[in-house]
Amino acid sequence: MTSSSSPSQAAQRAFAQNNPEGLRADALMEEDVAWSFEIDGERDGDQFDRSDRAALRRVAGLSTELEDVTEVEYRQLRLERVVLVGVWTTGTSRDAENSLAELAALAETAGALVLDGVIQRRDKPDAATYIGSGKANELRDIVLDSGADTVICDGELSPGQLIHLEDVVKVKVIDRTALILDIFAQHAKSREGKAQVALAQMQYMLPRLRGWGQSLSRQMGGGKGGGLATRGPGETKIETDRRRIREKMAKMRREIAEMKTGREIKRQERRRNKVPSVAIAGYTNAGKSSLLNRLTGAGVLVENALFATLDPTVRRAETPSGRLYTLADTVGFVRHLPHHLVEAFRSTMEEVGDSDLILHVVDGSHPDPEEQLAAVREVIRDVGATNVPEIVVINKADAADPLTLQRLLRIEKRSIAVSARSGQGIEELLALIDDELPRPSVEIEALVPYTHGKLVARAHAEGEVISEEHTLEGTLLKARVHEELAADLTPYVPTATTA
């Protein structure tokens, strides 16, 4: 027996076959509609009634319970994709290429992926777009082809140059100064280092703040009801931001000055005890921290990266003859070091100016070590340490070209080749430090009673003991000491006896 449908149902089926979209629209208005392949066959996923769709339901796999964690997916962090741009104004093409290669190393240290690099030959950078309008359009095509999202310029750009170049290339543009500041912000660990970097960043950003147009850009002036009865248009938003940055900069300078006071007290204590000081200065990634670890066993972080360590480290060391001195590791330098950083780190770099000897470390395996020497000496001149004796330490001698080592040793009269990794030349360097450190000015021989043993201890700590003999009356001491200690030892100088 076959069932027959009503005429209205048959008409609906015929209409559904001829006009499925219309039936779908009607079905969406119903509360309960049976599933049919003609209407619902192309839907993706489970379909729910309107009440079910509106109700809360648990989503599997989003619980924080430990038993729900079944799989962990490790994803690689997406790095910024950058294109480097340099302007070659002076020097040779090799100098320009070395500068761009160093910029690439800085970008990689900051965590970027370098895709391409271009150099433009000009007498001076373009005042509007740094590289000129035509080359800016070519740079835009390079950015589009490579898929880069950032352009890094090998120089310090003015605020106008940044804006105009961004308008052309349509991606973010930063300069060498901003890149170095970013690296410093990543690597600063101590409270003083973070404060110095923050101050340098604010000094850099202050003239480069950008407004957001005239809309809502001014605060209302004084007056009861606002409107026309006001005291003026008030501050713009950018003026408010600048005022707040200046207030933060003033606060940061006060904090750095307080930290400087604590470091000065420690430095005065070392001066009072007549402890000589040696400062390690040099280009970034030249091996300063490795040399400090080799000489003192300090255990400072060593990494093959630019500006791996920023915080100054002072360690106690001893010469082969037994003289005590301090060894200070300073922040690394780089060519065209931003003046904001030189000013912010001036208190830290005072370790170089107040030292008795500078170990100027240079990377012997670098393609252009002479350029490194010149860049570091420029910063040393800026901090007023030109009168401090200097020893040029050519590091990485095991990886350097022998001809390069010979050339540097011939040019630099007070120099030595070492390898902090293998220990080559370290003993000779220690002996050279012993010879170059300032020696006490007074040579004295005294018979110190055993009840005044502190004077003998001071002679060992502050001076240079030549000979020491224990007798029945006391300690017969012959040493080179400073004038203050010599005055304390004078009462015990044996008088000449006549036969």
C-alpha positions in Angstrom: 0.0 0.0 0.0 1.5 3.3 -1.0 1.0 6.5 0.8 -0.1 9.5 -1.0 0.8 13.0 -0.1 -1.5 16.0 0.0 -1.5 18.4 -2.9 0.0 21.1 -0.7 3.0 18.9 0.2 3.5 18.0 -3.4 3.4 21.6 -4.4 6.0 22.4 -1.8 8.3 19.7 -3.0 8.0 20.9 -6.6 8.7 24.4 -5.4 11.8 23.3 -3.5 13.2 21.6 -6.6 12.7 24.6 -8.7 13.5 27.3 -6.1 15.8 25.9 -3.3 17.0 29.3 -2.2 13.5 30.5 -1.5 12.8 27.5 0.7 16.0 27.9 2.6 15.0 31.5 3.4 11.7 30.3 4.7 13.3 27.5 6.7 15.6 29.9 8.5 12.5 31.6 10.0 11.2 28.3 11.5 12.0 27.0 15.0 12.3 23.3 14.1 13.1 22.3 10.6 13.9 18.8 9.5 17.3 18.3 7.9 17.3 17.8 4.1 20.2 17.3 1.7 18.8 19.9 -0.7 18.8 22.6 2.0 21.5 21.6 4.5 23.9 19.4 2.4 26.3 22.2 1.7 26.5 23.5 5.3 30.0 23.2 7.0 29.9 21.8 10.5 27.2 20.8 13.0 23.9 22.7 12.8 22.0 23.6 16.0 18.5 24.8 16.8 18.1 28.4 17.7 17.9 27.6 21.4 21.0 25.5 21.2 22.9 28.2 19.3 22.0 30.7 22.0 23.0 28.5 24.9 26.4 28.3 26.6 28.4 25.2 25.8 31.8 24.0 26.8 34.5 24.1 24.3 36.8 21.1 24.5 40.5 21.6 25.0 40.4 25.0 26.6 40.5 23.9 30.2 43.6 24.8 32.3 43.6 21.4 34.0 46.8 19.5 33.6 45.1 16.4 32.4 43.6 18.3 29.4 47.1 19.2 28.1 47.8 16.4 25.7 50.1 18.1 23.1 52.3 21.1 22.9 53.1 22.8 19.6 56.3 24.8 19.3 56.2 27.6 16.9 59.1 29.7 15.7 58.8 33.4 16.5 58.4 35.5 13.4 61.3 37.8 13.0 61.2 41.2 11.5 62.2 41.1 7.8 64.5 44.1 7.1 66.2 45.8 4.1 69.4 47.8 4.9 70.1 51.1 3.2 73.4 53.0 3.3 74.7 56.2 1.9 78.4 56.2 0.8 79.7 59.8 1.2 83.4 59.4 2.1 86.0 56.6 2.0 86.2 53.6 -0.3 83.5 51.2 -1.4 85.0 48.6 1.0 84.5 51.0 3.9 80.8 51.4 2.9 80.4 47.7 2.6 82.0 47.0 6.0 79.7 49.6 7.6 76.6 47.9 6.0 77.9 44.5 7.1 78.2 45.8 10.7 74.6 47.2 10.4 73.5 43.7 9.3 75.2 42.2 12.4 73.4 44.8 14.6 70.1 43.9 13.0 70.6 40.2 13.6 71.5 40.9 17.2 68.3 42.8 17.6 66.4 39.8 16.3 65.7 40.7 12.6 66.1 38.7 9.4 68.2 40.7 6.9 66.8 40.2 3.3 68.8 42.7 1.3 71.1 45.7 1.5 71.7 48.6 -0.9 74.3 51.4 -0.9 73.7 54.8 -2.6 76.7 56.9 -3.6 76.1 60.6 -2.8 78.0 63.7 -1.8 75.8 64.0 1.2 72.5 62.4 2.3 69.3 63.8 0.8 67.6 66.3 3.1 64.2 64.9 2.4 64.4 61.1 1.9 68.1 60.4 2.9 68.7 58.6 -0.4 66.9 60.8 -2.9 63.4 60.5 -4.4 64.4 58.3 -7.3 66.3 55.8 -5.2 63.5 55.9 -2.6 61.1 54.6 -5.3 63.6 51.9 -6.2 63.8 51.0 -2.5 60.0 50.7 -2.4 60.1 48.1 -5.3 62.8 46.1 -3.4 60.7 46.1 -0.3 57.7 44.9 -2.2 59.6 42.2 -4.0 61.3 40.9 -0.8 58.3 41.1 1.4 60.2 43.2 4.0 58.3 45.0 6.8 61.1 47.4 8.0 63.9 49.5 6.4 67.0 50.3 8.5 69.2 53.2 7.4 72.9 53.2 8.2 73.0 56.7 9.8 71.0 58.9 12.1 67.9 60.3 10.2 66.2 63.5 11.1 62.5 63.4 11.9 61.6 64.8 8.5 63.7 62.2 6.7 62.0 59.4 8.6 58.5 60.7 7.7 59.2 61.3 4.1 61.0 58.0 3.5 58.1 56.1 5.2 55.6 57.9 3.0 57.5 56.5 -0.1 58.3 52.9 1.0 55.1 52.4 2.9 56.8 50.4 5.7 58.4 51.2 9.0 61.8 53.0 8.8 64.3 53.2 11.6 67.9 54.4 11.7 71.1 53.1 13.1 70.6 55.0 16.4 67.2 53.5 17.1 68.6 50.0 16.3 71.4 50.3 18.8 69.1 51.7 21.4 66.8 48.7 20.9 69.8 46.3 21.4 70.8 48.2 24.6 67.2 47.9 25.9 67.2 44.2 25.3 70.6 43.6 27.0 70.5 46.0 30.0 70.1 43.9 33.2 71.1 46.2 36.1 68.9 49.0 37.5 71.5 51.6 36.4 71.9 50.1 32.9 68.1 50.1 32.4 67.9 53.7 33.6 70.7 54.9 31.3 69.1 53.2 28.3 65.7 54.6 29.1 67.2 58.1 29.3 68.9 57.7 26.0 65.7 56.4 24.4 63.7 59.4 25.6 66.4 61.8 24.4 66.1 60.2 21.0 62.3 60.1 20.9 61.7 63.6 22.1 62.2 65.5 18.8 60.6 62.6 16.8 57.2 62.5 18.4 54.4 62.7 15.9 51.0 64.3 16.3 47.7 62.8 15.3 46.2 65.8 13.4 44.0 68.6 14.7 41.1 66.4 15.8 40.9 66.3 19.7 44.5 67.6 19.7 44.0 70.5 22.2 42.9 70.5 25.8 40.4 73.1 26.9 41.8 76.1 28.6 40.6 77.8 31.8 37.2 79.3 32.3 33.9 78.2 34.0 32.0 76.7 31.1 34.6 76.4 28.4 33.6 77.6 25.0 34.6 81.2 24.2 35.3 82.2 27.8 38.7 80.4 28.0 42.3 81.3 28.6 43.4 80.1 25.3 43.5 77.0 23.2 45.5 75.0 25.7 48.2 72.3 25.0 48.2 70.1 22.0 48.5 66.4 22.6 52.0 66.3 21.3 53.0 69.2 23.6 51.6 67.2 26.6 53.6 64.1 25.5 56.8 66.2 25.3 56.2 67.7 28.7 55.7 64.3 30.3 58.8 63.0 28.6 60.9 65.9 29.9 59.6 65.2 33.4 60.5 61.6 33.1 64.0 62.5 31.8 64.5 64.8 34.8 63.5 62.1 37.2 65.8 59.6 35.4 68.8 62.0 35.6 68.3 62.3 39.3 68.2 58.5 39.8 71.4 58.1 37.7 73.1 60.9 39.7 72.2 59.0 42.9 73.6 55.8 41.5 76.7 57.7 40.4 77.2 58.8 44.0 77.4 55.3 45.3 79.9 54.3 42.6 82.0 57.4 43.4 82.1 56.3 47.1 83.5 52.9 46.1 86.0 54.6 43.8 87.2 56.9 46.6 87.7 54.0 48.8 89.9 52.4 46.2 91.8 55.6 45.9 92.2 55.9 49.7 93.7 52.4 49.8 96.0 53.3 46.9 94.7 50.4 44.7 95.6 50.9 41.0 92.7 50.5 38.5 92.8 49.1 35.0 89.9 49.6 32.6 89.1 47.3 29.7 87.8 49.3 26.7 87.2 48.3 23.1 84.9 47.6 20.2 81.8 45.5 20.8 82.3 41.8 20.4 86.1 42.2 20.6 86.4 39.8 23.5 86.5 42.2 26.5 84.4 40.0 28.8 86.4 36.9 27.7 89.6 38.7 28.6 88.2 39.7 32.0 87.2 36.1 32.7 90.7 34.9 31.7 92.5 37.4 33.9 90.3 37.3 37.0 88.0 34.3 36.7 85.0 36.6 37.0 82.5 34.4 35.2 80.9 37.3 33.2 78.5 36.4 30.4 80.4 35.7 27.1 78.5 35.5 23.9 79.3 36.0 20.2 76.9 38.9 19.8 77.2 42.7 19.7 76.7 44.4 23.1 76.1 41.1 24.9 77.1 42.7 28.2 76.3 46.3 29.1 76.6 46.5 32.8 80.1 47.5 34.1 81.9 44.8 36.1 84.8 45.5 38.5 86.9 42.6 39.7 90.0 42.3 41.9 93.2 41.0 40.3 96.8 40.5 41.2 100.0 41.0 39.2 102.7 38.3 39.0 104.7 40.3 41.6 101.8 40.2 44.1 100.5 43.8 43.6 96.7 44.2 43.9 94.7 46.1 41.3 91.1 46.4 40.0 90.0 45.4 36.5 86.8 47.1 35.2 84.9 45.9 32.1 83.1 48.7 30.3 80.4 48.9 27.7 81.5 48.1 24.2 81.8 50.8 21.5 80.8 50.9 17.9 81.4 53.3 15.0 79.0 56.2 15.0 78.0 55.4 18.6 74.9 57.6 19.3 75.7 60.7 21.3 72.6 59.9 23.4 74.2 56.8 24.6 77.6 58.5 25.2 75.8 61.1 27.4 73.6 58.5 29.2 76.5 56.1 29.8 79.0 58.9 30.7 78.8 58.0 34.4 79.7 54.4 33.6 82.5 55.4 31.2 84.1 57.5 33.9 85.7 54.2 35.0 87.9 54.6 31.9 88.8 58.2 32.7 89.6 57.5 36.3 91.7 54.4 35.6 95.5 54.2 35.8 95.8 52.1 32.7 93.5 51.2 29.7 93.5 47.8 28.0 92.3 48.7 24.6 91.0 45.4 23.2 90.7 45.1 19.4 89.5 42.1 17.4 92.5 40.9 15.4 90.3 38.7 13.1 88.1 41.7 12.0 88.4 42.8 8.4 89.2 46.4 9.4 90.7 46.5 13.0 92.2 50.0 12.4 88.7 51.3 12.0 87.8 49.8 15.4 90.8 51.4 17.0 89.8 54.8 15.6 86.1 54.5 16.7 87.0 53.5 20.3 89.6 56.3 20.6 87.0 58.8 19.5 84.8 57.8 22.4 87.7 57.8 24.8 88.5 61.3 23.7 84.8 62.3 24.3 84.9 61.1 27.9 88.2 62.9 28.6 90.5 59.9 29.1 93.2 60.8 26.5 96.0 61.2 29.2 95.5 57.7 30.6 98.3 55.2 29.4 97.0 52.6 26.9 98.0 49.1 26.0 96.5 47.8 22.7 95.5 44.1 23.3 95.0 42.4 19.9 92.6 39.6 20.8 91.6 36.5 18.9 95.2 36.0 17.7 94.5 32.3 17.1 91.9 33.2 14.4 93.6 36.3 13.0 95.6 36.6 9.8 99.3 36.6 10.7 100.0 39.5 8.3 97.3 41.5 10.0 98.8 40.8 13.4 102.3 41.8 12.2 100.9 45.1 10.8 99.0 46.0 14.0 102.0 45.1 16.2 104.2 47.3 14.0 101.8 50.3 14.0 100.9 50.2 17.7 104.1 50.5 19.7 102.5 49.5 23.0 100.6 46.4 21.9 100.5 42.6 22.5 98.7 39.8 20.7 96.7 37.4 22.9 93.9 34.9 22.7 91.4 35.0 25.6 89.9 31.6 24.4 93.2 29.6 24.3 95.2 31.6 26.8 97.9 32.5 24.3 99.9 35.6 25.4 98.0 36.0 28.8 101.2 35.6 30.9 103.0 38.2 28.8 100.0 40.5 29.2 100.0 40.2 33.0 103.7 41.0 33.1 103.1 44.0 30.9 100.3 45.2 33.2 102.7 44.8 36.1 105.3 47.0 34.4 102.8 49.7 33.2 100.9 50.2 36.5 102.1 53.2 38.4 104.5 52.4 41.1 104.8 54.0 44.6 107.1 57.0 44.6 109.0 56.4 47.9 111.5 53.6 48.5 112.0 52.9 52.2 113.6 50.4 54.5 112.2 50.0 58.0 112.4 47.7 61.0 108.7 47.3 61.9 108.0 45.9 65.4 105.8 42.8 65.5 103.2 44.8 67.5 102.7 47.0 64.4 102.0 44.3 61.9 99.3 46.4 60.2 102.0 48.5 58.6 103.5 45.4 57.0 100.1 44.4 55.7 99.5 47.9 54.3 102.9 47.7 52.6 101.9 44.5 50.9 98.4 45.8 49.9 99.2 49.3 48.9 102.9 49.2 47.9 105.5 46.9 46.3 107.5 44.8 48.8 111.1 44.4 47.6 112.4 42.2 50.4 111.1 41.1 53.8 113.1 39.5 56.7 111.9 38.5 60.2 114.4 39.4 62.9 114.4 39.3 66.7 113.4 43.0 66.9 110.7 42.9 64.2 110.2 42.7 60.4 112.9 44.2 58.3 111.0 45.6 55.4 112.2 47.1 52.2 109.5 48.4 49.9 108.2 51.1 47.6 105.2 52.8 49.1 103.2 56.0 48.8 104.0 59.1 50.7 101.3 58.6 53.3 102.5 55.1 54.2 106.1 56.3 54.1 105.3 58.9 56.7 103.9 56.1 59.0 107.0 53.9 58.5 109.6 56.7 59.0 109.8 56.3 62.8 111.0 52.7 62.3 113.7 53.5 59.8 116.9 52.2 61.4 119.5 54.9 62.1 123.0 54.6 60.8 125.4 53.4 63.5 129.1 54.3 63.6 131.8 51.7 64.3 
